[in-house]
Amino acid sequence: MNRLRKLFLKIRKKVIIGILVFIMGFGLFSAARPAIDEFLLPFGRTPFVLVLRDLAIATYAHIKAGDEIPYEVILDYEVIDWDVLDYRRGTVVPAGLTWDIETNSLWIADQIRRIVPFFYYEDVREDPQYPKTVVMVPYPSQKSFHILGDASHERSLIRLNERFFLETGRRDLRQVYSTLVHELVHIQGGGFSWTWLANANLQSNLESRTQVATIEVLAGMCHYQDKIACKTFWSEIEGYARGSLMMRLRIYGYEAWYDKIANLLWRDTNDQLQRNKSLRYWMNDPTLRNYYYEIIDKYQKRPWEDLIVRSICEGTGLRTGFLVETEDSKNSQTRKNPIYVSLVMQLDDTINMFGEEVVNFICSMPYGSGVH
């Protein structure tokens, strides 16, 4: 059995590509010929094609994301090592080296100054804000294992979990990139902060909206030749599609299939061990179990199904919660009262990352939270 597994691992990439080609081809065919899968599957066409969609996109993104990127890496032109990605524990870097960003990592401060200007280009906010404080800190108890970072818009503060900088098994630059961009989006306020989302129904969408903005910023960074951002984009998309797939299989009573699929296509032995350990924590308590599914829904399924897919298929974009004055209003010499419109982030860079063929594949199928 071990020999067979080793052999499969050697040829897994070719097998994955073959499965991907089959799924995408059959998925498009099935979307065009609904009677076929309605006849084959007793639970109908829509669930089947959406399982195919999520499976295909997760597999495609998994290939594009590649392996985890350790901190000590040579990635084409970039050399990043532990001396560069510094962590000074409780010691603050002199303000003169960080342009007054309070931090215990010079590398983090440098990345912030690279990332935040993209928020203007991507229509996150017309006047992007730098945080006052960004620090790596030890998290207590279970949070140390399950939270990568958090942010406070009111305090202009970002905290990053030091475990993801110290533990060998978690030192993946893609996680650092996605977490840092995500928390920097929260700092901007508007529709990405609790202060704006006073309505309880909107509060539940806070993290989903921030996830979408994170994806678009990473796509924009990738188009400016940030190769780690490119890999991070695809790693995030893989996670979104996998979360959507898991929740969809759960709805129809096939959740156990998810781990079998994931172990076959996307995980190595270490991933499986970590997954099994994590599940024993989440699933042994009903309250924790419900919270686990809430996290998957909020951070993966909902941003993918309700926001990203809908936006790339309908061009609706994402309202950021900010108002901007129209150009006509700015240029008017006679108008007394300025005219403002909502600032909408279009996912054009995300669409470009997917490419026409993948977008057509996604949009050939039903989508939206009401679709099961």
N, C-alpha and C positions, 0 to 999 in steps of 0.2 A: 504493500500500500504506500509506504514511504517513497519507494522508487517511482511509482506512478505519479505521486504528487510532485516529486522533484522534476520529473519529465514534463509534467504539465506546466510547472512554473517557468521552465525554460522556454516553452512555446506559447506561454499565456498571451503575450502581446498579439501574436498572429491570430490566436483563437478569438481574442477580444475584438480585433478588427473585423474578422469574419462574421462574428455575431452582430456587430454594429451595422455592417453593410446589410445583412439580412433583415435586421429589425427595421432600419430606416426604409429600406425598399419595400418590405411588407407593410410597414406602417402607412406609407404613402398610398400603396395599393388598397389597403384596407379602408383608409379614409375616403378614397374615391369610390369604393365598392362596399357600402355599409352592409348590404345583404349577406355578404360572405361571412363576416365575423358574427353577425347576428344569428346566422344559422349554426356556426360552429360553437358559439359560447352561449350557454343558457342565461347568463346574467347580462347579455346585451353588448352592443358595440362600444359605447362610450367608455366604460371602465377599461376595456381591453386595449383600445388604442391609446389611452392616456397612460396606462402601465407601460406600453411599448415606447411612448414618447419619453417618459421619465427615465426608463432603462437605457434608451439610446443616447439621450443627452448626457446622462451621468457617465456612461461609458466613453463617449466622445470627449467630454471634459476631462475625464480621468487620464486619458492618453495625452491630451494637450497639457495638462498640469504637470505631468512627469513625476519624478520622485521628490520627496521632501528635500528642501534646500537647507543644509546645515549652515551654521554661522561661519564655519571655516570652509569657504567655497571659492573656486575660481569659475566664474560664469562669463565666458567669452572675455570681454574687456574688463570686467569688474573683479577686483580682488577684495574680499571681505574676510576679516579674521577677528579673533577674539579681542585683539588690541584695539580694533576699530569699534566694534560693538561693545563698548565699555559699560560696565555697571559698577558704580562707585559706592554701592550700599547707602549708608546714611550720610555720605558726603556730597554736598551740592557743588556742581561745577561752577566756577567763577562766572558771574553774569557777563563779564566782558567777552567771554568766549561763546556765549549763547544768544547774544542780542536780547538779554534780559528775560529769557525764558528760564524759569527756575526748574532745574532738573538734576538728576544724578547720573545722566548719561549724555555725553557730548554727541554721540552718534544719533540718539533719539532727537535731540534738538536740531541737528542738521537735517534729518528726514522731515521733521515738521515744517521747516522753512522751504523744503522742496515740494511738499504735498499741498499745503494750504493754498498757494496761488492757483492750483488747478480748480479750486472751488469756484473761482470766478469764471473760468473757461467752461465749466460744466453746469453753470447756473444753479449752484447750491445756494449762493448768496452773492449779492452785488458787491458787498464790501466784506470779504472773508476776514475772520478774526483769528489771531493766534492765541493759544491758551497761555495763561500766566504761569501755570505750573504743570509739569508732566514728570511723574516720578514712578520708578519701579519700587514696589513695596511687597513685603510678605503678607499674604492673605491668611486669615485664621481658619481653622477647622476645614469643613468640607468645601468652602469657597476656594481654597487653595487648589483644588483639583478641577473645579468646574467653571470658574470665571477667569477669563483672560484679561479683562480690564473693565473699568467703569469711568463715568465722567459726570461732572456737575457743571451745567451751563452757568448757573448763578455764581459759582465760585471760580469759574474758568479753570477747572482742575481736571486732570486726567491721571488715573492710577493704572499701572500695568502690573500684572501678577509676576513677581520675580521667579516663580517656579518655571515659567516658560523660557526663562533665560539661564536657568541653572541646571535643570534636569536634562540629561543627554537625550532621552527619548522624546523630548518635546521641543528641542531646539530647532525649529523649522522657521526660516525667515518668512515664509508665506503667512504663517500665523501672526507674526509680528506686524507685517505690513497690513493685513486685513484688520487686525485689532486697532492699530494706530489710526488708520483712515476712518474706521467706524466711530471711534471715540472723538476724533477731530470733527466729524460731521455733527455729532451731538453738541459739541461746544458752540456751533454756529447759531443755535437757537432755532427760532421759527418752528416749522413743523417737525423738527428733530429734537425738541426739548419738551419737558413736562409743562413748562410755564405756558407754552402756546396751546398745548393739547388739553384744555380744561375739560372738554367733553369726555366722559368715560369711554364712549364707543371709539373715539379717536385715540385715546390713550393706548388701547390694545393694539393700535396700528403703529405705534411709535417705533418700535424696533424693526418692524417690517419695512417701513419707509426708510429708515436709516440704512438698512441692508441694501436696499435698491440704490441709494445714493452712493454707498461704498463701492458697489459694482461698477457704476458709471465712472466714478473717479479713477478706479483702477484701470478701466478700459482706456480712459484718456491718458493716463500715465504710460500705459503700454504703447500707445501710438506715438509717444515721445521717446520710444526706445528704452524704456525701463523694463529690462527683461525679467526682473523679479516680480514686478507688477503684473506682467503678462501671465506668468505662472500662477500668481496669486489669484488673478481673475478666474482662471479656469478651475483652480482648486475650490474657490467659493461656489462657482456654478455647479460643480460636481456635488458639493454638499447640499445645495438647494434642491437639485433634481433627486438626489438620494432621499432627502427628507420627505419630499412630495411622494416619492414612490413608496416609502415605508408607511406613511399615513394612509395612502390609498389602499395598499394591501391590508392594512389594519381594518379599514372600514368594511371590507368584504370578507374578513375572517381568515386572511392568508398571511398574517404578519410574520409567521414563522418562516415563510419563504424568503423574506427580505434578507435575513442573515445568511441563508444558504447562498443566495445570489451574490451578496456582498463578499462573502468569503471566497467565492469562486472567481469573481471578476476584479475586485478592487482591493482586497486586504491581503497582507502577508501574515506570517505567523505572529509577529509582535503586535500587529494591529488587532488580531483576533483575541490575543490574551488581554489586551487593554480593554477591548470591547466587552469581553465576558466579565472582567472585574467590575467595570462601570455598571453593567446591567444588574449585577448582583446588588449593588448599592441602590439603584433606582427602583427596581421591580419588587423588592421585598417589603415595601411600605406603600399602601394605597395612595397616601398623600403625595409622596415623592414620585410615584408612578404617574399620577395625573400631571404633576408639575413638569415631568420629563416630556410628556407629549405636548404640553403647552409650549415648552421651549422649542421643540421641533416645528410646531405649527407657526410660531411667531417669528423665528429666525430663518426658517428654510421653506416650508411649504407655502405660507401665505405670500412672502415677497416674490416667490417664483410664480405661483399660480395666478394670484390676483393682480400683481403689479408689473413684473417683468414681462411675462408672456402677453398680458393684455396690452401693455404699452408698445411692445415691438410689433404686435399684430394690428393694433388700431391707431398707433401714433399718439396716444393720449398723453404720454409723459407723466411726470410726477410733480404735483404742486408742492412747493417748498415751504409755504407759509409766509413768504415775504412778498411785499409789494414793491414794484419798480415804476418809476415815472416813464410814460411813453416818450418816444423821441419827438413826436409832434408837440407834446406839452412842453418839453425842455426847450425846443426851438421857437416856441410861440412868443411873440413880442407883446401880444395884447391880452392873452389869457391870464386872468387873475388867480384862478384856482387850478392847481396842477391836476392832471389825470393820471391815476395809478392803475396798474393791472397786476394780476398775480404772476409771480415768477415761476415758470414751469421748466423743470429739467426734462429735456428730451433725451431718450436713451440711444442717441445716434451712434455713439462710440461702441456701445454694447452690441448694437445691430451690426456694425462693421466687424466686430470681433467674431460674431457668429457666422457671417457670410450669407449670401443670398440662398444657397441650397438649404442650409440648416434653418434659416428663418422660414422658408417655404414649408419645410417639414413640420416645424412647430405650429405654424398658422393654418396648416391643412386640417388640424384637429380641433375639437371643442376645447374651450378653456374657461376659466373663471371659477370662483368658489362655489357657485351653484351647480357646477357640473360634476357629476360623480360617475 
